[in-house]
């Protein structure tokens, strides 16, 4: 393959070097920020053998080339455009300028929560392992594994401690990430998170019972009472508090004399933000967070399988807009408050949608005679089944339209089924076939059946629609010939 020619052809299709304002690459894709996406010659890109697919999301135009090829094409592209090599972060920053306010808000949530997902995933999966050890009737009739083998009891207790750590100290993780995202000192953000889960405070999960019994401890300061309540497992309070912390710190950096900056700025930042957190921010946002979680749970419990079907139907279109990143905050809250919520139903719906996208793409693989399309569909379909849907959704299904219809139909039916059986995840992870390990042990079988339903419906509907389109094309050709 002549990588220079490939880069030159891509650049021509993009509208020339004047239309490219930023460029980077990841493992498989060119990630570009274009001045005007409307002038891109999409047909030319689709006809290129090296191009496996394209899609536009979050202000970036991405071209799928594959590992081992993308870096070589990128090198030639930077020389042709005169752009210096950029990181994906540089391109993200450039693309953010093209986003509307709502998209910027969603991106902000994504920037905060994506870095802490590994810790949440680890904790959730450990919680799943603990559930396997403690669930009755899963492996042995009438007994759990630790009841059958008492010597494993302490192992389960140890795993449970490891599992809960990320959720008990969740404000520390969010405080660090959010303060950094808002332009403040990440370590002050972490200190704020530690303050919010300090052991001297009433445990956040005991707040409801203490409120009923009238046993909430308080600080009494100059006639004012401030509740001594922790914020374990919360999301919204620490997000807002971190924003205030970053803005307070930046303001103080500007007004405090440089000789006293390192001494006074951290002191005043933590003190002012801490006071505001416990007097105003915490109580208000705790109530708002609880209202959001309770609302989601009510919607899930009340609308039943119909609501699940509608959510499944809408999930892929939501992904197209990028709004699905905002679900991370809600999922984190659902998982942190597992005793009340039972886990995350959003993850399960996402898995049904991803599997359906993969099935629709594999349906295209079955019916198409185009060799290039077959090659792209096979890789993209398998990737979607494993939880990565961008190549399948943007590279195949949306372009051809009929497989996207098949995919959202399969997602709706599969989501209705899993909602009927109240399937929930106890951890975040790859939303697809590997997601089995993230599911509550009692719901694993319905989860697998739901994936099977989503796959079968999407696959069959895609093939039926493909046959219909082929028949229309044949009839249209026959009419043209007769004319």
Secondary structure, 3 states (H helix, E strand, C coil): CCHHHHHHHHHHHHCCHHHEEEEEECCCEEEEEECCHHHCCHHHHHHCCCCCEEEEECCEEEEECCCCCHHHHHHHHHHHHCCCCCCHHHHHHHHHCCCCHHHHHHHHHHHHHHHHHHHHHHHHHHHHHHHHHHCCCCCECCECHHHHCHHHHHHHHHHHHHHHHHHHCHHHHHHHHHHHHCCCCHHHHHHHHHHHCCCCCECHHHHHHHHHHCCCCEEEECCEEEECECCCCCCHHHHHHHHHHHHHHHHHHHHCCHHHHHHHHHHHHHHHHHHHHHHHHHHHHHHHHHHHHHHHHHHHHHHHHHHHHHHHHHHHHHHHHCHHHHHHHHHHHHHHCHHHHCCEHHHHHHHHHHHHHHHHHHHHHHHCCCHHHHHHHHHHHHHHHCCCCHHHHHHHHHHHCHHHHHHHHHHHHHHHHHHHCCCCECCCCCCCHHHHHHECHHHHHHHHHHHHHHHHHHHHHHHHHHHHHHHHHHHHHHHHHHC
